[in-house]
Amino acid sequence: MATVSSAGRRSVLLTGVIVVAGALAGWWILTAGRAANEGFDITDEGYYLLSYRWWDSNPLALTGVQYIYGPIFEWFGYDIVKLRYFRLFTVVAVHLLFGYSFMRWLRGRRPASTRLWEAAGTTVVLAAGGMCYAWLPQSPGYNDVVLLGALTLVSCVLWMAAAVDRGTPVPFWIFVVFGLVIGVMLLAKWTSVVVIGLIVITAVVVLAGQSWRSVARGILYAVGGIGVTAVIVQLFVVHLDVAVPGILKVNKFIAGTSYTPPELLQLYWSSTVNLLGRTLAAHGLLLLATAAAVIARWRPLRIGAAVLAVVALVLSVRHVVVGDGALGGSQHIPMYAQTLLAAVLVAVVAAAGAVIAGRVGVTPSSRLGRENVRTWVILALLVLLPLVQAFGTNTPLYTIGFNGFAAWAAVMIAVLTGIWAAPILARLTLATVLTGSLVATSVIAYTGLFRYPYRSVGHSQLTAASTLPALKGMYLSEPAERNFSRLARDLEPYTEPPGRPMLAFDKMAGLVLMLGGRPLGEAWIAPKERARTAAGIEEVCRQNRPSRLPLIILNREISDLEVNALRSCGVDFRTGYVQLAPAKQTIGLQVWVPKSERDTG
């Protein structure tokens, strides 16, 4: 009867986990679905979408992500809302795959685990996936390909590990999928080679536990998968001798203006150390309380550790609430980064404390302390994954990296289920922190979508249905809709038929998309990279001069560098263009049209 009662309580507990985690996951998923037709950012999101719109005719691009999402965007009829829903589908699907793969592998290392247990852990991982909507634009980009690709690769490694643990051959299709995903990631962003390398090393360690023959077999099939990706791209998407040179040219354009590898590493190191210091200052007492809870074997110690844990949890929660540590939006990244880092550090402290205490005899040896090398390598990979997958960004790693919080949620599950021999206070502390981090994740996603969307006003102000074909089905703020529609009407004589070359200086690619234009050179135009923009204009005009001169939209004065670049298109801006109207009549922007067309009009 005792066994039945224990099993019953366990089932009730797991069901409760599924309900709570499922509700939190449902919250951010429904919010993302509700917000899919709201707001539009003309800068970064506009750049993504403009490059996808002309994916098959403009090879000048920093990465190859346009060859992944461009055909999908075209298939959706260039419907932005549908593309945003597609991103939501991929985020949910990959997190479910990763969660299931992780729990399937972990189940073999946790005796008496059940299917219900697997489902509970998978739901927790899915809830953690809400961080993908913390602050980025709603439309997909190369950061999505790298993160979701990395989680898929780790899922493959977990299937390999499960097969090795069971003493069975790894199915060949796992290796083929592994190679296919690597090919897609490299196409989307070549710097993903860093996280790919880390995952490949982990896969080799895992397969070596079976035999080196398994390693060789895996490499062979994975290389075949990469080859299949290349063949598919070559035959059905874009010729590689067109795509690759275009990417290389743009990377050559920015060679003199972007960070050097040493500078990037210094940025990553200094910002990460700074974040760690701020996290320890804010939540150090919680880490100390966790360490005390792990070794609190005797009653006086348990009482003291319990008091310390309660005080530490209250102070940490207060810091999160008062310090905006659970709000989304780019302005809150430094604050919520402390919250999420503190959560995983609690798991790391609990794991280290349980293993050490078990080995020195302070507490009974826990299951975590008896894990093999393969398991520790996999857990180390998951700890590093969020930060490593962000390599290549020119911002602090945690800015992009913490969108991969699901990997840390998996680590917390592994630690929580692996220290069952530790004092119950330690398990309760970690369980509370894990639950709190999931709540924080859902709140961050909700506020990042509704209250602080990427470079847009909040949900309550997005009430005006767009009348522009490029933004069909979308809602903007009333001033934005009024201004964009007015500009489109004023420029209609110059934008028909669609597809006219346009230049929008600076960071206004979304305007080009709205007006039905196409980029002249690279879709991205930034104030700090004028040489890059000029090089792109010169390249296009040298290779295939457009039949119509570009419209030029400015939110600043045009520079001599850009004037000189336009000469390669056969026009002198100073004498060949006229301003359409005073800027105050064209929503505060300078709109310049070819003088010949203005005179004709």
N, C-alpha and C positions, 0 to 999 in steps of 0.2 A: 504493500500500500504506500509506503514511504517513497518508493521509486516512482510509482504512478503519480503521486502528488507532486514530486519534484519535476517530473516531466511535464505535468500540467501547468505548473507555475512557469516553467521555462517557455512553454508554448504561449502562455498569456503575455509574458514579457516580450517575446519576439513579435507577437502580433501587435503589441503596443508600439514597438519600434517601427514596424511597417506603417502603422497608421500615422504616427507623428512625422516620420521622415517622408512618407508619401504625401502628407498634407503640405509639408514645406516644399517638396519638389513640385507638387501641383501648383503651389502659389507662384513660384517664379516662372513655371512653364506657361500658365494661363496669362500671367502678366506680359510675358514676351509675345504671346499670341495676340493679346489685346493691343499691344503697342506697335504691332508690325506695320500698321498703316498711319502711324503718327510721326511727324517731324521729319526733317531732312537737313542734313549737314552739307553745305556746298563745298566744304574743304576736303577733308580726307574721304568721307563717304562718296562725295561727288567724284573724286579722283578714281576710287575703285570702280564705280559704276560707269564712268566715261570710258575707262580702259576696257571694261567688259563689253560695252556697247560696240566698240570698234576693235574687238579682239583679233579679228581675222584680217585686218587691213592696216594695222599700225604696230609693227614689230618693236618699236622703240619703247622698252619698258624695263624697269629696274629688276623685276622678277618675272617669272612665267605664270603667275597666278591667273592672269587673264585667260590663259588657255585652259584653265580648269573651270572657272566660274563663267567665262564668256559664253561658251556654247550652252550652258544651262540657262543663263540669262536670256539668250536668244530663243531657246526652246520655250521659255515662259512668256514669250512675246514682249521682252524687255519690260516686264512688270516687276517693279521694285518690291511690292508687297509680297508677291509670290517668292521672290528670291530670299526675302527675309524669313518667310515661313520655311523655306528650304534649309536655311541656316539653322533654324530652331530644330528641325527634324534631325539634322546631322549631329547637333550637340546632344540631343536626347539619346539618339541611337548609339552614338559612340560611348557615352557615359554608361548606358545600360550594358553594352558589350564589355567595357572595361570592368564595371562592377561585378557582372556575372563571372567573367574570367578570373578575377581576383578571388572571389568567394569560392569558386569551384576549386581553385588551387589551394586556398587556405583550408578548405574543408578536409583535405587529405592530411593536413597537419594539426587538425583539432579534432581529436576523437569524440565520438558521440554527437557530431554535428549533423544537422538535418537539412532537408530542402527548405524548410521554413527559415532556418538560420541563414542559408544562402540568400533567400529572398530579402531578409531583413538587411543584410549587409549591402546587397545590390541597391536597395532603396536609399540607404544612407549615402552611398557614392553618387547616386543620381541627384540627391538633394544638394550635395556639394558642387555639382556641375553648374549651379546658378551663377557661380563667379564668372562664367563666360559672358554674362550680361552686366558685369559690374560697371563698365564705363565705355567700352568700345562702341563704334557705330553698329547699328543693327544689321547692316548688310555685311556679308562675309568678306574676309580678306585673307592675306597670306598668314596672318597670325592664327587664324582658325585652322588652316590646313596643317600648320606645324604642330599645334597643340593636339588636335584631333588625330593627326597622323601618329604623333608620339604615343598617345594613349592606345591607339590600335596596335602599334608595334609592341608595346608593353603587354597588351592582351595576348599577342602571339607568343611572347616569351613565357607568359604564365601558362599557356597551353603546353608549351615545350616542357616547362618545369613539372607540370602535373603528370605528363607522360613519363618523364624520367623518374619521378617518385614512385610511379606505379610499375616501373620496369617494362613499359611497352614502347614500341617505336613511335616516334613523332609522325603524325600524318603528313604526307608530302605537301598537301595543300596549305598547311600552316606556313611553310617556308616560302611557297609561291606568293601567298598573300603578303608575307613579310617583305618580299622583294618588290611587289607591286606598289605597296605603300611607300617604300623608300623612294621609288622612282617619282611618284607624285609629289612627295615632300621636296625632293631636290629641284623639281621643276618649279614649284611654288616659291621656294626661297633657298638659295644655295647654302646659306649659313646654317641651315638645319642639319648640315653634315656633323655639327658638334653633338647634338642630342642623338642623332642617328648612331654616331660612333660609340657613345656611351651605352646605348641599348644593345648594339651589336656585341660589344665586349661582354655585357651581361649574358646575352644569349650564348656566347661561346663558353662562358663559365658553366652555365646550366647544362649545355649539351655535353661538355667534357665529363660531367658526372656519369654519363652513360657510356660514351666511348669517343675517341677522336674520329672514328669513322662516322659517327653521327654528326660531328662538327663539319666534316668534309661534305657529307650529304646535304646538310642544311645550307652550307655556302653555295653548293652547286645549284640547288633549287631556287635559292634566293636571288642569285645572279640571273637565273632564268626569268624570275619574276620581274626584275629590273628591265631585262631585255624585252619582255612582253609589253611593259609600260612604254618603252621607247618605240616599239613597233606600232602600238595603238596610236600614240601621239603622231607619229610620222604619217600613218596611213589615213587616219580619220580626223585629226585635229589640225595640225600645222606641221609643215616640213621643218625638221630640226635645223636644216641649213639656213632657214629664215629666222626661226625663233632664237636660236642660240646666239648668232651674231648680233641681233638686236639687243639682247640682254647684255652681252659683253660690251657693246658700244656705250650703253647708258652707264654701266659700272665704270667704264673708262672715263666718261664725262665727270663723274663725281669723285674720281680718285684723288684729286687735289683739294677737295673741299670737305670730304667726310672724315670721320675719326680714323686714326690709324689703329691697328690692333693693340699696341701698348696703351694708347689713350683710352680705348674702350675698356680694356681690362682694368685700368686705373679707376675709371668711372664706376664700373661694376663693383670693384672692391671697396672703394670709399663709401659708396651709397649703401652697400649691404652692411658694412661695419657700422655705419651711422644708424641704420634701421635696427640692427641688433642692439646697439647701445640704448636707443630709445625704448625698445621693447623690454629690455631688462630693467630699465628705470621705471617703466609703467607697470610691469607684471612680474618683476623679480620675486616678490613675496609669494606669488602663486607657485612659481617654480620651486622655491624653497619649501613651501608647504607640501608639494607633491613628493619631493625627496624625503621629507620627514614621514609622510604617510606610508611610503613604501617600506620603511624599516621599523615602523611603529608596531612592534610585536608584543610588548608588555603593556599592561593596562595604563599605567601613568603616562607612558609615551603616547598611547592611542588617544587618551583624553586631550593631552596637549596638542597633538597633531591635528585632531578634529577641530579644536578651537582655532588653531592657526589656519586650517584649510577654509573654514567658514569665513573668517576675517579676510583672508586673501581673495576668496571668490567674490565677496561683497565689494572689496576695493577695486578688483579688476573689472567687475561689471559696471561699477560707478565710473571708472575711467573710460570704458567703452561708450557709455551713454553720454557723459559730459563732453568727452573729447571727440565726438562724432566718429567713433571707431566702428560703427555698423551702418554707415551711409555710403551709397554708391555715388558715382560721378567722378570725373577725373580730379576734381578739387579735393576729394576725400581719400585719394589713394594712399598718401603717407600715413593717414590715421587708421584706415582699416587694415593696412599691411601689418601694423603692430598687433592687431587683434588676431589675425590668422597665424602670424609667426608665433605668437605666444601659445596658441593652441597646439601647434605641432611640437613646440619645445616642451610642453607638458608631457606629451607622449614620449619624446626622446628621453627626458629625465626619468619618467616612470619605467621605461624599458631598461635603461642603464642601471637604475637603482635596483630593479627586481633581479636582473642578472647577477649583479655584484653581490647583493644581499644573499641570494641563493647559493652562490659559490663559497662565500665565507661562512655560511651557516647561520646568518642572522634570521633568515626566513626560509621556509621550505623552498626547494628548487622549483621554479615555474617552468611551464612548457617552453616559454621563450628562451630560457637558458639552455635548452637542449636542442636548439635548432642547428641545422647543418650550415656549411659555408654558403651553399647555393641560396638558402633562404635569406641569410644576412646580406648577400650581394643584391638580391632582389629588393629587399627593404631599403638598402642604401640607395639603389636606383630611384625608388619612389620618393625618397627624401630629397634627392637632388633634382629630380625631373622638372618641377615647376620652374626653377631658376635656369636650368641648363637649356630648356626648350626656348627660352627667351633670348638666347645668345644671338647677337647680330643687331639688336635694337640699339638705338642711340640714346636711350633713356635708361635709368636704373633698372636692373633686371626685375625687381619686384613689380614694376609698373605693368609689365606684360605677364611676368611669371606667375603671379598669384591667381591668374585666371585658371591655372591648373591645380587648384586647391583639392580637387577630387583625389589626386595622388596622395596628398597628405591625409585626407580622410581615410583612405585605405590603410595607411600606416597606423593611424590611430585605432582602427578596427583590429589590426593584427596585434598591436600591443595590448589592447583591452582584453582580447580573447586569449592572450598568451601569458597573462600574469594572474591567472585565477588562484594561484597559490599564495599570492601576495595578500596583505591585509585588505579587508573589504573597504577600508577608508581610501586606499590608493585607487581601487577600482571605481569607487563612487566619484572620486575627484576627477578621474580621467573621463568617466561617462558623462559627468556634468559638463566638463569642458567641451567634449565632442558635441553634445546636444546644443550647447550654447553657440558653438562655432557654426552649426547648421542653421540655427535661427539667424545668426548674424549674416550668413551667406544669403539666405532668402531675403532678408531686409535690404541688404546691399543691392541685390539684383532688382528688387522692387523699386527702390528709390533711384537706382541708376537708370531705370527705364521710364519711370513716371515723374519723379521730382527733379532729377538732374540728368536728363538725357544728353547725349553727346552733342555739344554745341547747338543746343536747341532750348526753347522755353519748355516749361513743364506741361504735363498731360492736360491740365485744366485749361490751358490757353491754346491748345491745338484743336481749334473748333471749325476752321474754315476749309471746306473741301477744295482741293486744287482743281483748277480748270485747265491746267497744262497737260497735254497728252503724255509727256514723259513722267509725270507724277500722278497718273490716273489712280483713283482710289485712295489717295493719301490726304491727310489733314495737316494743315500748317496753321501757324498763328495768323490772325486776320491781317496784320501789317505785312507779313511776309508774302501771303497769297496776293494781296493787293499790289505790292511792289513787283513781284515776279510776273504777274499777269500783265501789268502795265508795260514793263520792259519788253515782254514778248510781243505785245501789240505794236509798240513803237518800232520794233525791229523786223516785223513781219515782212515788209518789202525786201529786206536784205537777207532773210533766212530761208526763203523759199527758192527752190525745193530744199528739203532737209539734207544735211550732210555737208554744209558749207564749212570750210576751215575757219576756226576761231581761236583766238588767243585771249585768255582772261588772266591778267596780272593783278594780284598774286593770289594763289590758293582759292580759285573760284571755278574749279573744274565743273562743279555742279551747275553753274550758270550755262556753260557750254552744253551740257546734257539737256537742260530744260529748254534751251533754244533750238534744239535739234541739230546742233553743230557737231563737228568732229575736231579733234585736236590737231594742231599743226606741230609736229614733233611729239615729244613725250606729253602724256596727259597731265603730269605733275608739274606745277609751276610754283616755286617757293621763293620768298624774298631773299633768302640767304644762299640761293643756288642759281643765281642769274646766269653764270657761265654755263651751267648744265642746260638751262633752258635755251640759251643762244645756240649751243652746240647742236641741240636737237632740231631747232628750226633750220639751221644750215644743212644738217644731214638730210632732212626731208627735201628741201628745195634743191639740193645738189643731186639727189638720187631720182626724184620724181616730182618736179615742180607742179603744184596744184594749178588747175585750170582757172580757179577763181582766187582772187586775193583774199586773205583772211580778214574777218571782222576783228577789231581789237577793243577789248574792254579793260579799263584800268581803274584800280582803286588807289593809284599813286601816279607819279610822273614816269613816263617811259625813260629808260636809261639809254645812253649811247651804245652800250653793249647790245641791246636788243634792236636798236635802230640799225646798227651795222649788220646784225644777223638777218634782218628783213631784206637787206639789199641783195642777199643771195637768192631771194625770191623774185628779184627783178623790180623792186619798188623802193623808192626813197620815202620813208615815213614823213619826213618834214615837208615834202612837197606833194606827195601822192595821196595823203589822207586829210580828211576834214572831220571835225567833231560834229556829231549828229545834232546835239543840242547842249545847252549848259548842263552841267552835272546835276544841278538841283532838279532838272526836269527828267533825268534818267536815273532815278533812285540813288542819287549821290555818286554815281559812277561816270567816268568819262567813256563815251562810246564813239569810236572812230571808225568811219567807213571809207572805202576808196573814193577818192575825189571824182573819178569818172562816173561812178554809180550815183553819187549825190547830185552831180550836175544833170545827169539823165533824169533822175527822179524829179 
